[in-house]
Amino acid sequence: MIQRLNIGLLILLGAILVLLLVLRVDNSRPNFQVNLGDDMTYSPAYTSFEPNDNFANGRTSQDPVPGTIARGTQLFSFEATPEGAVRAGEELSNPFDPGSEAAIASADRGATLFSVYCIACHGVDGTGNGPVAKRGFPPPPSLLIGKSREMKDGQLFHILTYGQNSMPQFAPQLPPASRWDLINYIRRIQNESPPAPTDSSANTDRSVKEETSPATSTNTETQP
């Protein structure tokens, strides 16, 4: 009895193998599908701007709930004007405490962003000697001296958001968090570079050199 059962199973297995060889599965085509109803098999989907009878206003895309903002965004109520930039410097604060571990990590991320978005014009060291400037485009001012060093973080954020002069805006490419990362990296390279001497200090140094230099002798005649 057991022997007959084994023989039957072997025959069944052989038949299955033959069927698999004959009816080869075409993986490039979908399998057979049992239709369980149009709504269950193919759920209705609407594109963003397609009319939609499920809503009272007949639209698919709905307005956000009043008083809410999208995740990851930041309210920025400053005009795209020089006055708005100054006001942003006064009212907008860097969310990272200088010297903290979070600020260090933020600057590390900013270094990567700087190599992608800023090196072309500002150069590797931030002095404005990027490849674009070397090919005839007016070079940007150095980030290590002058106004860039004196600007507050909020004003730099305003410039990254709206652009300034020949510099384009980067709000479409960089979310607010990434703009702060860039600012923290710029502060890092500024701190690593000593500030340029001011005119007063340069005059003082020149005066000291003149005082310490040997006096020039002159021939004079004494009248009797």
C-alpha positions in Angstrom: 0.0 0.0 0.0 2.8 2.4 1.0 4.7 1.5 -2.1 1.7 2.3 -4.4 1.3 5.6 -2.6 4.9 6.5 -3.2 4.6 5.5 -6.9 1.5 7.7 -7.2 3.2 10.7 -5.6 6.2 10.3 -8.0 3.9 10.2 -10.9 2.1 13.3 -9.7 5.4 15.1 -9.1 6.5 14.2 -12.6 3.2 15.5 -14.1 3.7 18.8 -12.3 7.2 19.1 -13.6 6.1 18.4 -17.1 3.3 21.1 -16.7 5.8 23.6 -15.4 8.1 23.0 -18.4 5.2 23.2 -20.9 3.5 26.2 -19.2 6.5 28.3 -18.5 5.8 31.5 -16.5 6.3 34.7 -18.3 7.6 37.0 -15.6 7.2 40.0 -17.9 3.4 39.6 -17.9 1.1 40.0 -14.9 -0.5 37.0 -13.3 -4.2 36.1 -13.8 -6.4 38.3 -11.7 -9.7 37.5 -10.1 -12.0 40.5 -10.5 -13.5 41.3 -7.1 -15.2 44.5 -8.2 -14.0 47.6 -9.9 -13.6 49.7 -6.7 -11.6 47.0 -5.0 -9.4 46.0 -7.8 -8.8 49.5 -9.2 -9.4 52.2 -6.6 -10.3 55.6 -8.0 -7.4 58.0 -7.9 -7.5 61.7 -8.6 -4.7 63.9 -9.8 -3.9 67.1 -7.9 -5.8 69.5 -10.1 -8.5 67.2 -11.2 -12.2 68.0 -10.4 -13.4 66.0 -7.4 -17.1 65.5 -6.5 -16.2 64.2 -3.1 -15.5 67.7 -1.8 -17.9 70.6 -1.6 -15.6 72.9 -3.5 -15.1 70.3 -6.2 -11.3 70.3 -5.9 -8.9 67.5 -5.2 -6.2 69.6 -3.7 -7.5 71.3 -0.5 -6.2 74.4 1.2 -4.2 73.8 4.4 -6.0 74.2 7.7 -5.8 77.9 8.8 -2.9 78.5 11.2 -0.9 75.5 10.1 2.4 75.3 8.1 3.9 72.4 6.3 6.3 70.2 8.2 9.9 71.4 7.8 9.0 74.9 6.8 9.7 78.1 8.6 7.7 81.3 8.8 9.6 84.1 7.1 7.8 87.4 7.3 10.6 89.6 5.9 10.4 91.5 2.6 12.9 90.9 -0.2 14.4 94.3 0.3 17.6 95.7 1.9 15.4 96.9 4.8 14.0 93.5 5.2 17.5 92.0 5.3 18.5 94.4 8.1 15.3 93.6 10.0 15.9 89.9 9.6 19.4 90.4 11.1 17.8 92.1 14.1 14.8 89.8 14.6 15.9 86.3 13.3 18.2 84.3 15.5 20.3 81.3 14.7 18.6 78.2 16.3 22.1 76.7 17.1 24.1 77.8 20.1 27.7 78.6 19.1 30.1 76.0 20.1 27.5 73.4 20.9 27.7 69.8 19.6 24.6 70.6 17.5 26.2 73.6 16.0 29.3 71.6 15.2 27.3 68.9 13.5 25.3 71.6 11.6 28.6 73.2 10.3 29.8 69.8 9.2 26.6 69.4 7.1 27.1 73.0 5.9 30.6 72.1 4.6 29.0 69.5 2.2 26.4 72.0 1.1 29.0 74.7 0.5 31.0 72.3 -1.8 27.8 71.8 -3.8 26.2 75.2 -4.0 28.8 77.8 -3.2 32.3 76.7 -4.3 31.6 77.6 -8.0 31.6 81.4 -7.1 33.0 81.7 -3.6 35.8 79.2 -4.0 37.0 76.5 -1.7 38.2 78.9 0.9 35.4 81.5 0.6 37.6 84.3 -0.8 35.6 84.6 -4.1 38.1 82.9 -6.3 35.8 80.1 -7.6 36.0 78.7 -11.2 33.1 80.9 -12.3 35.0 84.1 -11.3 38.1 82.8 -13.0 36.2 82.6 -16.3 35.2 86.3 -16.5 32.1 86.5 -14.2 32.4 89.3 -11.6 33.8 87.7 -8.4 31.7 87.9 -5.3 33.2 89.6 -2.2 35.2 87.5 0.2 33.2 85.8 2.9 36.1 86.1 5.3 36.4 89.9 5.5 34.2 93.0 5.2 30.4 93.0 5.3 30.0 89.2 5.2 31.9 88.9 8.4 30.0 91.8 10.1 26.5 90.7 9.0 24.3 89.0 11.6 23.1 85.4 11.0 19.6 86.5 10.3 20.8 88.8 7.5 22.8 86.0 5.9 19.7 83.8 6.1 17.8 86.5 4.3 20.4 86.6 1.5 20.3 82.8 1.1 16.5 83.0 1.0 16.0 85.9 -1.5 19.5 86.4 -3.0 21.3 89.6 -3.4 22.8 91.5 -6.4 24.2 88.8 -8.7 23.7 86.0 -6.1 20.5 84.0 -6.8 18.1 82.8 -4.2 18.6 79.4 -2.7 15.2 78.9 -1.0 14.0 76.5 -3.7 17.1 74.3 -3.3 17.7 74.5 0.4 15.2 74.1 3.2 15.5 76.4 6.2 17.5 73.9 8.2 20.1 73.6 5.4 20.4 77.4 5.1 21.3 77.5 8.8 23.8 74.7 8.2 25.5 76.8 5.5 25.6 79.8 7.8 27.2 77.9 10.6 29.9 76.6 8.2 30.5 80.1 7.0 31.0 81.2 10.6 33.4 78.4 11.1 35.7 79.4 8.2 35.5 83.0 9.3 36.6 82.1 12.8 39.5 80.0 11.4 40.7 83.1 9.4 41.9 86.1 11.3 40.1 89.4 10.5 41.9 91.8 8.2 43.4 94.8 9.9 41.4 98.0 9.8 42.7 101.3 8.4 43.4 102.7 11.9 45.4 99.6 12.9 47.3 99.8 9.6 48.1 103.5 10.2 49.3 102.6 13.7 51.6 99.9 12.5 53.0 102.3 9.9 53.6 104.9 12.5 55.4 102.4 14.7 57.6 101.3 11.8 58.5 104.9 11.0 59.4 105.6 14.7 61.6 102.6 15.0 63.4 103.1 11.6 66.8 104.8 11.7 66.7 108.5 11.3 68.0 110.0 8.0 71.0 112.2 8.6 71.2 115.6 6.9 74.2 118.0 6.6 73.7 121.4 8.1 76.0 124.3 8.3 76.4 126.4 11.5 76.5 130.1 11.0 79.1 131.9 13.0 
